Amino acid sequence: MKKDFIGIDEKLPILKTIPLSFQHLTAMFGATILVPLLLGIDPAIALLMNGIGTLIYTFVTKGKIPAYLGSSFAFIAPTLLIIKTGGGFSHAQAGFIFFGLFFVLMSFVIKKVGTKWIDVVMPPAVMGSVVAVIGLELAPTAAQSAGLIIKAGEHADPNVLLVSMFTLFVGIIGSVIFRGFFKVIPILTAVVLGYLLAAVKGMVNTDIIAAAPWFQLPHFSAPVFDVNAMLIIAPACLVVLAEHIGHLIVTENITGHKLMEDPGLHMSLLGDGLSNIISGFTGSTPNTTYGENIGVMALTRVYSVWVIRGAAILAILFSCIGKVSACIKTIPGPVMGGITVLLYGVIAVSGLRMFVEQKVDFSKSYNMVLAAVTFGIGVSGASVMIGTVELKGMALSAVVGILLSIVFYLLHKVGLMNEDYDIV
């Protein structure tokens, strides 16, 4: 029987690899450059170092994990606090280096003690809920960009709705009716056609493209050693660790490969950690595995790490080619909003899929409670301040789920559970 997917180690002809790689680039581009824009630094440096970081990551993981590293949102609040208190972004870079070292340290710890503890602190009932929350937490942002959320006293912009819904429609229909090569690039097709429609409607700022130079190196900056900045950044490291584990498990489920075992979670963390250390020294934002690109793989069933490497190389090239980078920067929000409505939904469904594939037994009260509380906290809008870090959405649901899982494990150990505890 002919298979309907492209495997992790499969190489494709260059003429097929380029558009597939570009599709991954467009999926991560908006979120990746948004972080440096919010922090007031050159987005090109983030694009460059995310590309280099992804190549480092795929090298360290021996080409066995098709993951793209993009700018992490978890560090925005603590970084803004460091900048606000007069430290400056260069001081925050010391915190980013600390984050990379934390991941490297965790990689050695996991290699030594294994990964069975993950089932204790984040069993499938918790992990599936957290992953679902990731997609649902992002969904309102997509809806906002797509013009689907109208504030009181405002009116819907017909052009915004036309472009976003056209892009979404192409992505939806393309995913189910496209055949041949177009079957694996429905996201790219939707973005390109949406961009063309937006251009016709006068929504593309061509002045930015005209004014951009053909070649321009990103702006680099050296870090300033600051212990206080490291302490401010530290709590966010735990959040990203939970996110990294969740993303790797989702990728494992999508590809059908036991990535947690081969090459192993420790190698994944090592690759990500080394990438972040280098990013911290060059003036880039911290990075993490990207849900947007996981969504692309889930939809297209193209898991080739060579396609991911191609996207990384394109990111490096585009970060140095002013006009090409400008073209990508001018992709209107409604286009990205329309397609991310689909992509973020796919991430949420991937979490629900984990319940099925991990055979979570919801007749067990502890599984029901773990999933219900983790999921409920994640989508409730609740937030908690721990020092200078605000936990909400996915981050808060992960922390609550982890704590609750540990409590249940301890209750099991002392024989207080009222039913068989079959997680460990």
C-alpha positions in Angstrom: 0.0 0.0 0.0 1.4 3.4 -0.9 2.2 5.5 2.1 0.6 9.0 2.4 3.4 10.8 4.3 7.0 11.9 3.9 9.3 10.3 6.6 11.7 12.1 8.9 14.9 11.1 7.1 13.5 11.3 3.5 15.1 13.7 1.1 13.0 15.4 -1.6 14.1 17.0 -4.9 15.2 20.6 -4.4 12.3 22.0 -6.4 9.9 20.3 -3.9 12.0 21.0 -0.8 12.1 24.8 -1.4 8.3 25.4 -1.3 7.8 23.0 1.5 10.6 24.8 3.5 9.1 28.2 2.6 5.8 27.0 4.0 7.5 26.3 7.4 9.2 29.7 7.2 5.9 31.5 6.7 4.2 29.5 9.5 6.8 30.6 12.1 7.7 34.0 10.7 5.0 36.2 12.2 5.4 34.9 15.8 9.2 34.9 15.6 9.6 38.5 14.6 6.8 39.7 16.9 8.9 38.9 20.0 11.9 41.1 19.1 9.6 43.8 17.9 7.9 43.8 21.3 11.3 44.0 22.9 12.6 46.7 20.7 15.4 44.9 18.9 16.1 44.0 15.3 13.8 41.2 14.1 16.5 40.1 11.6 18.8 38.9 14.4 16.1 36.7 15.7 15.4 35.3 12.3 19.1 34.7 11.7 19.7 33.0 15.1 16.6 30.9 14.9 17.8 29.6 11.6 21.3 28.8 12.9 19.8 27.4 16.1 17.6 25.1 14.2 20.5 23.8 12.2 22.4 23.2 15.5 19.4 21.5 17.0 19.0 19.1 14.0 22.7 18.3 14.1 22.7 17.6 17.8 19.6 15.4 17.5 21.2 13.5 14.6 18.5 14.6 12.2 15.9 12.5 14.0 13.6 15.3 15.2 11.9 17.6 12.7 11.5 20.6 14.9 11.9 24.3 14.1 13.1 26.7 16.8 11.4 30.1 16.9 11.3 33.0 19.3 9.7 32.1 22.7 6.9 34.2 24.1 7.6 33.0 27.7 10.4 35.5 28.2 8.6 38.7 27.1 7.4 39.7 30.5 10.6 39.2 32.5 12.7 40.8 29.7 10.5 43.9 29.6 10.9 44.1 33.4 14.7 44.0 33.1 14.5 46.7 30.4 12.1 48.8 32.5 14.3 48.7 35.6 17.2 50.1 33.6 19.1 46.9 32.8 18.6 47.1 29.1 18.3 44.2 26.6 22.0 43.4 26.9 21.5 42.5 30.6 18.6 40.3 29.7 20.9 38.4 27.3 22.7 37.1 30.4 19.4 35.6 31.5 19.0 34.0 28.1 22.4 32.4 28.3 21.4 31.1 31.8 18.3 29.6 30.2 20.4 27.8 27.6 22.7 26.5 30.4 19.6 25.3 32.3 18.4 23.2 29.3 21.9 21.7 28.9 22.0 20.8 32.6 18.5 19.2 32.4 19.7 17.2 29.4 22.4 15.6 31.5 20.0 15.0 34.4 17.5 13.3 32.1 20.2 11.2 30.5 21.3 10.0 34.0 17.9 9.4 35.6 15.8 8.7 32.5 12.4 10.0 31.5 10.0 7.8 33.6 9.6 10.7 36.0 7.8 12.6 33.2 4.8 10.2 33.6 4.7 11.1 37.3 4.8 14.9 36.9 3.1 15.1 33.5 1.0 12.0 32.8 -1.0 11.8 29.5 -4.1 13.3 31.1 -2.2 16.5 32.0 0.0 16.6 28.9 -3.0 16.3 26.5 -4.8 19.1 28.3 -1.8 21.4 28.3 -1.2 20.8 24.6 -4.9 21.5 23.9 -4.6 24.7 25.9 -1.6 25.8 23.8 -3.8 25.8 20.7 -6.8 27.3 22.4 -4.7 30.0 24.0 -3.4 31.1 20.6 -6.8 30.9 18.9 -8.0 34.4 20.0 -4.9 36.0 18.6 -5.6 34.4 15.3 -9.3 35.5 15.4 -8.2 39.0 16.3 -5.9 39.2 13.3 -8.5 37.7 11.1 -11.0 40.5 12.0 -13.4 38.1 13.7 -13.3 39.9 17.0 -15.1 43.2 16.9 -14.9 45.6 19.9 -17.9 47.5 21.1 -18.5 50.6 19.0 -16.3 49.3 16.1 -17.3 47.9 12.8 -15.9 44.9 10.9 -13.6 45.8 8.0 -15.0 44.0 5.0 -11.5 43.8 3.3 -9.9 42.3 6.4 -12.7 39.7 6.6 -12.5 39.0 2.9 -8.8 38.4 2.9 -8.7 36.4 6.1 -11.7 34.2 5.3 -10.4 33.6 1.7 -7.0 32.5 3.1 -8.7 30.2 5.7 -11.0 28.8 3.0 -8.1 28.0 0.7 -6.3 26.3 3.6 -9.3 24.3 4.6 -10.4 23.2 1.1 -6.8 22.6 0.0 -6.2 20.3 3.0 -9.0 18.0 1.9 -9.1 18.2 -1.9 -5.6 19.1 -3.2 -3.8 16.2 -4.8 -0.3 15.4 -5.9 2.4 17.9 -4.7 -0.2 20.6 -3.8 -1.6 18.2 -1.2 1.5 18.8 0.9 1.6 22.6 0.5 -1.9 23.8 1.3 -0.7 26.3 3.9 1.8 27.9 1.6 -0.8 28.0 -1.2 -3.3 29.7 1.1 -0.8 32.3 2.2 0.4 33.1 -1.3 -3.1 33.4 -2.7 -4.2 35.4 0.4 -1.2 37.7 -0.1 -2.1 38.3 -3.7 -5.7 39.1 -2.8 -4.5 41.5 -0.1 -2.2 43.2 -2.6 -5.1 43.7 -5.0 -7.1 45.3 -2.1 -4.2 47.7 -1.4 -3.3 46.1 1.9 0.4 45.4 1.1 2.8 48.2 1.9 5.0 48.2 -1.2 6.9 51.3 0.0 8.7 49.1 2.6 9.8 46.7 -0.1 11.0 49.5 -2.4 13.0 51.2 0.4 14.7 48.0 1.7 18.3 47.4 0.7 19.2 44.2 -1.1 21.8 43.1 1.5 21.9 44.0 5.1 23.4 42.2 8.1 21.4 41.9 11.3 22.4 44.0 14.3 24.5 42.0 16.9 25.0 42.9 20.5 27.1 41.5 23.4 25.6 40.4 26.7 26.3 42.1 30.0 26.7 39.7 33.0 23.9 40.4 35.4 22.9 38.0 38.2 19.7 39.9 38.9 18.6 39.5 35.3 19.3 35.7 35.5 17.1 35.5 38.6 14.3 37.3 36.9 14.5 35.1 33.8 14.8 31.8 35.8 11.1 31.1 36.6 10.3 31.2 32.8 12.8 28.4 32.2 10.5 25.9 33.9 7.6 27.0 31.7 9.5 26.5 28.5 10.8 23.2 29.8 7.2 22.0 30.1 6.4 23.5 26.7 9.4 21.7 25.1 8.4 18.4 26.5 4.8 18.9 25.3 5.9 19.8 21.8 8.3 16.8 21.6 5.5 14.4 22.6 3.1 16.0 20.1 5.7 15.6 17.4 6.3 12.1 18.5 2.6 11.3 18.1 2.3 13.0 14.8 5.3 11.3 13.2 4.8 7.9 14.8 8.5 7.8 16.0 9.5 7.4 19.6 11.5 10.6 19.7 11.5 10.7 23.6 13.6 7.5 23.4 15.6 8.0 20.1 17.4 10.4 20.0 15.9 11.1 23.4 14.5 14.1 25.3 18.0 14.7 26.7 19.4 15.3 23.2 16.5 17.5 22.3 17.1 19.7 25.3 20.8 19.7 24.7 20.3 21.0 21.1 17.8 23.6 22.2 20.1 24.7 25.1 23.2 25.1 23.0 21.2 27.1 20.5 20.0 29.5 23.2 23.5 30.0 24.6 24.7 31.1 21.2 21.6 33.3 20.7 22.2 35.0 24.1 25.7 35.9 23.1 24.7 37.4 19.8 21.8 39.5 20.9 18.9 37.4 19.8 15.7 36.4 21.7 15.5 32.9 23.3 14.0 30.2 21.2 11.9 27.1 21.6 10.3 24.4 19.5 7.4 25.9 17.6 3.8 24.8 17.7 3.1 26.5 14.4 5.5 24.2 12.6 4.1 21.2 14.4 0.7 22.2 13.0 2.1 22.4 9.5 3.5 18.9 9.8 0.2 17.5 11.1 -1.7 19.0 8.2 0.7 18.1 5.4 2.1 14.8 6.8 5.6 15.9 5.6 8.0 15.1 8.5 11.3 15.4 6.6 14.0 17.0 8.7 15.6 18.1 5.5 12.6 20.4 4.9 13.1 21.8 8.4 16.7 22.4 7.6 15.7 24.1 4.3 13.5 26.4 6.3 16.4 27.3 8.6 18.6 28.1 5.7 15.9 30.2 4.1 15.6 32.1 7.4 19.3 32.8 7.5 19.3 34.0 3.9 16.2 36.2 4.3 17.6 37.8 7.5 20.4 39.2 5.3 18.5 40.0 2.2 16.6 43.2 2.9 14.1 43.1 0.1 13.1 39.5 0.5 12.8 40.0 4.3 10.7 43.1 3.6 8.3 41.1 1.4 7.7 38.6 4.2 7.3 41.4 6.7 4.6 42.9 4.5 2.4 39.8 4.7 -0.8 41.4 6.1 -2.2 40.4 9.5 -5.5 39.2 8.0 -3.6 36.6 5.8 -1.7 35.2 8.8 -4.8 35.5 11.0 -6.8 33.4 8.5 -4.4 30.6 8.2 -3.5 30.5 11.9 -7.2 30.0 12.8 -6.6 26.6 11.1 -3.1 25.9 12.5 -3.9 26.8 16.1 -7.0 24.6 15.9 -4.9 21.7 14.7 -2.6 22.1 17.7 -5.6 22.0 20.1 -6.9 18.9 18.4 -3.4 17.3 18.7 -3.8 17.5 22.5 -7.2 15.8 22.3 -5.6 13.2 20.0 -3.2 12.3 22.8 -6.0 11.2 25.0 -7.0 8.7 22.4 -3.6 7.5 21.4 -2.3 7.2 25.1 -5.6 5.5 25.9 -6.4 7.7 28.9 -9.0 6.0 31.0 -11.5 8.8 32.0 -13.4 6.3 34.1 -10.6 6.7 36.6 -11.4 9.6 38.8 -7.8 10.8 39.0 -7.5 11.0 35.2 -10.8 12.9 35.0 -9.7 15.4 37.7 -6.2 15.9 36.3 -7.5 16.7 32.8 -10.5 18.8 34.1 -8.5 21.0 36.4 -5.5 21.4 34.1 -7.7 22.2 31.1 -10.1 24.4 33.1 -7.3 26.5 34.6 -5.7 26.9 31.2 -8.8 28.3 29.4 -10.3 30.2 32.4 -8.2 33.3 32.0 -6.8 32.9 35.5 -3.3 34.3 36.1 -0.8 34.1 39.0 2.3 36.2 39.6 5.4 34.3 40.8 7.9 37.0 41.5 8.1 39.0 38.3 6.7 36.2 36.0 3.0 36.0 35.2 1.7 32.5 34.8 -1.5 32.1 32.8 -2.9 29.9 30.0 -0.6 27.1 29.0 2.1 28.0 31.6 -0.3 28.1 34.5 -2.2 24.9 33.5 1.2 23.1 33.2 2.3 24.1 36.7 -1.1 23.3 38.2 -1.1 19.9 36.4 2.4 19.1 37.5 1.7 19.9 41.1 -1.6 18.0 41.1 0.1 15.0 39.5 2.8 14.9 42.2 0.2 15.1 44.9 -1.7 12.2 43.4 1.5 10.2 43.1 2.4 10.8 46.8 -1.2 9.8 47.8 -0.7 6.6 45.8 2.6 5.9 47.6 1.0 6.1 51.0 -2.0 4.0 49.9 -4.7 6.7 50.2 -6.0 6.6 46.6 -9.4 5.0 46.4 -8.7 3.2 43.1 -5.8 1.6 41.2 -3.3 4.1 40.1 -1.9 2.8 36.8 0.2 5.7 35.6 3.4 4.3 37.2 
